[in-house]
Amino acid sequence: MKHLILGAGPAGVIAAETIRKHAPGDEITILGDEPEAPYSRMAIPYLLMGNIGEAGTHLRHQGDHYQRSRIELKRGRAVKLDTAARRVQLDDSSWLGYDRLLIATGSSPAAPPIPGIAGPGVHACWTLADARAIQSLARPGARVLQMGAGFIGCIIMEALAARGVKLSVVEMGDRMVPRMMGPTAGGMIKDWCEKKGVAVHTAARVDAIERDATQVMKVRLSTGAVIEADLVISATGVKPNIGFLEDSGVRCLVGVLTDEHLQTSVPGIYAAGDCAEAFDKISGKTIVSAIQPNAAEQARVAALNMVGLATELRGVTQINVLDTLGLISASFGAWDGVPGGEHVEMTDRAAGRHLSLQFSGDRLVGCNSIGWTEHVGVMRGLVEGQVALGAWKDKLLHDPTLLMQAYLASAQAQHAHAWV
């Protein structure tokens, strides 16, 4: 059996290793479009902070790991998929055949159409090549403007702040991390960042990036403000790398649509990671959830099915835990609630603590928290386990800090019932 894996990120590597473990005689090829050894993009901020070197970003640290595992690494980018002939065309016009195919092509930065964004001094923070460019420009005291204050943007912001730059952040939403935090939580994160010396512009967008003769940039905002910058970081979101699937017969919505086995609409073709769209049992719809734990589990499940071991994905994890300049926040599940659901929220701004719980019936379906680090595991367990809270739901509506007691009582009762 010949397995072809498109993508050399965490999903591709984990899938290849899983296949090798269960199918020792099968042929495995990973196709990657970067000249680097397979690495984790999530490690790049730690590289920028100086906590690790480039080798520390590598997914496997033994130089002969892939050779010993009999996994072929090939350089190239897929440009066309021929499902009838079971082959993939590469950017050098060559073709690779397969018996089983895994699409793990990940995602790429979505650059907004801003005049001047393609000029010098503007970088995404997505590849090791990006990191090298940022390292050369983000010197102590350098004026850096970052576009985007989402989850990825806040991680990048942490790395930039550690480099001692003068940092400005521009976010189109009315708060920071608007796709994982409600208004109160997002506003508290903004306040915290400003106290740490970061200039945060919310409800604002970059209209143009202009340069003078010395290549110093003047960044014009929709608010009328003009900010001078030596470096501009674009962190305005990502989009799945699925363009090569056009006219292939593989069905795509936002990402590559998959079933509970991570198989696509074409038998023998699977998808995993940031490009895959899988079913989320909490929201009841398919979503692309671009976080590394999801990529790893999807890759494992897809690989097992590729070698004939029927396995179902238990669900998509909607979990984000964020350290923003020392402020810990978390978001789980349907943090913004569901139709007909109930909600409770408590905030202590002086203590830097906020807790927001969302219910559907007697189940916790989502939550936001700031400063409640002791409850992160409990919140995840209640949301992902869809634990029936019974009378504890009303107790939590009265006092949301009783999460631990509610979890212990309800989860144990549910577990005991399952064994009856």
Backbone hydrogen bonds, N-H to C=O, Kabsch-Sander energy under -0.5 kcal/mol:
donor,donor_aa,acceptor,acceptor_aa,energy
3,H,1,M,-0.6
3,H,27,E,-3.4
4,L,100,R,-2.5
5,I,3,H,-0.5
5,I,29,T,-3.0
6,L,4,L,-0.5
6,L,102,L,-2.9
7,G,5,I,-0.8
7,G,31,L,-2.8
13,V,9,G,-2.4
14,I,10,P,-2.6
15,A,11,A,-2.2
16,A,12,G,-2.2
17,E,13,V,-2.4
18,T,14,I,-2.2
19,I,15,A,-2.6
20,R,16,A,-2.4
21,K,17,E,-1.9
22,H,18,T,-1.7
23,A,19,I,-2.4
26,D,23,A,-1.8
27,E,1,M,-2.6
28,I,70,R,-0.5
29,T,3,H,-2.2
30,I,72,E,-3.2
31,L,5,I,-3.1
31,L,29,T,-0.5
32,G,30,I,-0.6
32,G,74,K,-2.5
40,S,57,T,-2.5
41,R,39,Y,-0.5
43,A,40,S,-1.3
44,I,41,R,-1.6
47,L,43,A,-1.5
48,L,44,I,-2.4
49,M,45,P,-1.9
50,G,46,Y,-0.7
50,G,47,L,-0.7
51,N,46,Y,-2.0
52,I,46,Y,-1.0
56,G,53,G,-1.1
57,T,54,E,-1.7
58,H,55,A,-1.1
59,L,38,P,-2.4
60,R,38,P,-0.5
63,G,61,H,-0.6
65,H,62,Q,-2.1
68,R,64,D,-3.0
69,S,65,H,-1.8
70,R,67,Q,-1.3
71,I,66,Y,-2.9
72,E,28,I,-2.4
72,E,70,R,-0.5
74,K,30,I,-3.0
74,K,72,E,-0.5
76,G,32,G,-2.5
79,V,89,Q,-3.0
80,K,89,Q,-1.3
81,L,244,F,-0.7
82,D,87,R,-2.7
83,T,81,L,-0.8
86,R,82,D,-0.7
87,R,82,D,-1.9
88,V,96,L,-2.8
89,Q,80,K,-2.7
90,L,94,S,-3.1
91,D,77,R,-1.3
93,S,90,L,-2.0
96,L,88,V,-2.5
98,Y,86,R,-1.8
99,D,2,K,-3.0
100,R,2,K,-2.1
101,L,268,G,-2.3
102,L,4,L,-2.5
103,I,270,Y,-3.2
104,A,6,L,-2.4
104,A,102,L,-0.9
108,S,239,K,-2.4
110,A,237,G,-2.8
111,A,109,P,-0.9
114,I,112,P,-2.0
117,I,114,I,-2.2
119,G,116,G,-1.3
122,V,119,G,-1.0
123,H,232,V,-2.6
125,C,234,S,-0.5
131,A,127,T,-2.2
132,R,128,L,-2.2
133,A,129,A,-1.8
134,I,130,D,-2.6
135,Q,131,A,-2.6
136,S,132,R,-1.5
137,L,133,A,-1.0
137,L,134,I,-0.7
138,A,134,I,-3.4
139,R,137,L,-2.1
141,G,164,G,-2.7
142,A,139,R,-2.5
144,V,142,A,-0.7
144,V,166,K,-2.7
145,L,231,L,-2.4
146,Q,168,S,-3.1
147,M,233,I,-3.3
148,G,146,Q,-0.7
148,G,170,V,-3.4
150,G,235,A,-0.5
154,C,150,G,-2.5
155,I,151,F,-1.4
156,I,152,I,-2.3
157,M,153,G,-2.6
158,E,154,C,-1.7
159,A,155,I,-1.5
160,L,156,I,-2.5
161,A,157,M,-2.7
162,A,158,E,-1.6
163,R,159,A,-0.7
163,R,160,L,-0.9
164,G,161,A,-1.6
165,V,160,L,-1.2
166,K,142,A,-3.0
167,L,165,V,-0.8
168,S,144,V,-2.4
169,V,199,A,-3.1
170,V,146,Q,-2.8
171,E,201,H,-3.0
176,M,186,G,-0.9
177,V,149,A,-3.2
180,M,177,V,-1.7
181,M,177,V,-1.6
186,G,182,G,-3.1
187,G,183,P,-2.1
188,M,184,T,-2.1
189,I,185,A,-2.1
190,K,186,G,-1.8
191,D,187,G,-2.4
192,W,188,M,-2.2
193,C,189,I,-2.4
194,E,190,K,-2.4
195,K,191,D,-1.9
196,K,192,W,-1.2
197,G,194,E,-1.5
198,V,193,C,-2.3
199,A,167,L,-2.2
200,V,198,V,-0.7
201,H,169,V,-3.3
201,H,199,A,-0.5
202,T,200,V,-0.6
203,A,171,E,-0.5
203,A,173,G,-3.6
204,A,171,E,-1.9
207,D,205,R,-0.6
207,D,220,R,-3.1
208,A,220,R,-1.3
209,I,115,P,-2.7
210,E,208,A,-0.5
210,E,218,K,-2.7
212,D,216,V,-1.8
215,Q,212,D,-2.0
217,M,229,A,-2.3
218,K,210,E,-3.0
219,V,217,M,-0.6
219,V,227,I,-3.1
220,R,208,A,-2.5
220,R,218,K,-0.7
221,L,219,V,-0.5
221,L,225,A,-2.9
222,S,205,R,-2.4
224,G,221,L,-1.7
227,I,219,V,-2.5
229,A,217,M,-2.5
230,D,143,R,-3.0
231,L,143,R,-1.6
232,V,121,G,-2.7
233,I,145,L,-2.7
234,S,123,H,-2.5
235,A,147,M,-2.8
235,A,233,I,-0.7
239,K,108,S,-2.4
241,N,106,G,-2.8
242,I,240,P,-1.6
245,L,242,I,-1.9
246,E,243,G,-1.5
248,S,245,L,-2.2
251,R,249,G,-0.6
253,L,255,G,-2.5
256,V,275,C,-3.3
257,L,251,R,-1.8
257,L,255,G,-0.6
258,T,277,E,-2.1
259,D,263,Q,-1.9
262,L,259,D,-2.0
264,T,269,I,-3.2
269,I,266,V,-1.8
270,Y,101,L,-3.1
271,A,262,L,-2.0
272,A,103,I,-2.0
275,C,272,A,-0.5
276,A,273,G,-1.8
277,E,256,V,-3.1
278,A,276,A,-0.6
278,A,287,I,-2.2
280,D,285,K,-2.6
281,K,279,F,-0.6
284,G,280,D,-2.1
285,K,280,D,-0.9
287,I,278,A,-3.0
289,S,287,I,-0.6
290,A,288,V,-0.7
291,I,289,S,-2.0
294,N,291,I,-0.6
295,A,291,I,-1.9
296,A,292,Q,-2.5
297,E,293,P,-2.1
298,Q,294,N,-2.8
299,A,295,A,-2.2
300,R,296,A,-2.1
301,V,297,E,-2.4
302,A,298,Q,-2.8
303,A,299,A,-2.5
304,L,300,R,-2.1
305,N,301,V,-2.0
306,M,302,A,-2.1
307,V,303,A,-1.2
308,G,305,N,-1.4
309,L,304,L,-2.9
310,A,308,G,-0.9
313,L,260,E,-3.2
316,V,279,F,-0.6
318,Q,316,V,-0.6
319,I,317,T,-0.9
320,N,331,S,-2.3
322,L,329,S,-3.0
324,T,322,L,-0.7
324,T,327,L,-2.8
325,L,323,D,-0.8
327,L,324,T,-1.8
328,I,326,G,-0.6
329,S,322,L,-2.7
329,S,327,L,-0.5
330,A,369,S,-2.4
331,S,320,N,-2.4
332,F,367,C,-2.3
333,G,318,Q,-2.4
334,A,365,V,-2.8
335,W,333,G,-2.1
337,G,334,A,-2.1
341,G,338,V,-2.3
342,E,359,F,-1.1
344,V,357,L,-2.1
346,M,355,L,-2.6
348,D,353,R,-3.4
352,G,348,D,-0.8
352,G,349,R,-0.6
353,R,348,D,-2.3
354,H,370,I,-2.2
355,L,346,M,-2.7
356,S,368,N,-2.7
357,L,344,V,-2.8
358,Q,366,G,-2.8
359,F,342,E,-3.0
360,S,363,R,-2.4
363,R,360,S,-1.6
365,V,358,Q,-2.5
365,V,363,R,-0.6
366,G,358,Q,-1.3
367,C,332,F,-1.9
368,N,356,S,-2.1
369,S,330,A,-2.1
370,I,354,H,-2.6
371,G,328,I,-2.5
373,T,371,G,-0.6
375,H,372,W,-1.7
376,V,373,T,-1.0
379,M,375,H,-2.8
380,R,376,V,-2.2
381,G,377,G,-2.3
382,L,378,V,-2.5
383,V,379,M,-2.4
384,E,380,R,-2.8
385,G,381,G,-1.8
386,Q,382,L,-0.7
386,Q,383,V,-0.5
387,V,382,L,-1.2
389,L,362,D,-2.5
389,L,387,V,-0.6
392,W,389,L,-2.2
393,K,390,G,-1.5
395,K,391,A,-1.2
396,L,392,W,-2.3
397,L,393,K,-2.0
398,H,394,D,-1.4
399,D,395,K,-2.5
402,L,399,D,-1.7
403,L,400,P,-0.6
404,M,401,T,-0.5
406,A,402,L,-2.5
407,Y,403,L,-2.7
408,L,404,M,-2.6
409,A,405,Q,-2.3
410,S,406,A,-2.6
411,A,407,Y,-2.6
412,Q,407,Y,-0.5
412,Q,408,L,-1.3
413,A,409,A,-1.6
414,Q,410,S,-2.5
415,H,411,A,-2.5
416,A,412,Q,-2.6
417,H,413,A,-2.3
418,A,414,Q,-1.8
419,W,415,H,-0.9
419,W,416,A,-0.7
420,V,417,H,-1.2
